[in-house]
């Protein structure tokens, strides 16, 4: 988490166009690194929701 927080606070990250325009979504790491069917289905649903809500 410490490295992630440093990245998110960095000037380089803050200058990215997608970040400045609010088009970056943080996804809980626990939802991304599991490859069982249920976890993949949840992640897919979460991604669809994020993409369609923009």
N, C-alpha and C positions, 0 to 999 in steps of 0.2 A: 504494500500500500504506500509506503514511503516514496518509492520511485515513481509510482503513478501520480501521487500528489505533487511531487517536484515537477514532473512533466506538465501536468495541468496548470501549474502556476508559472511555467516558463514563458519568457517573451516570445520564443519561437512558436510555441503552441498557440499563444494568444493572437499571433499575427496570421495564422492560417485563415483563409477566407471562410471556410466552412464553420470554423469556431466563431469568427466575428459575426457571421450571419445566423448563428444559433442552429446550425444543421448537424451537430454532433450529438449523438446519444450514447450515454454510458449504459452498458449492459452488465449486470452482476456476473462476475467471473464464474461463479458456481453454475450458472445457466449455460455457459459456453463450452466447458471442458469435459462434459459427460457425453458419451456416445450411445447411451441406451435410447431406445425408441421414445419413451415418455419424455425424457429431457430434450431430445431433438425436436419433438413435436411442440413442447412449450417454447423453446427458443424460436422456432419457425413462427409460431403465433405471435410472439413478442415482436419479432422483426416486421411482420406484416402490419401489425398495429402501429408501430413507429413510422413505417414508410407511408402508410395511408393517412396518418394523422397530420402529415406535414402540409 
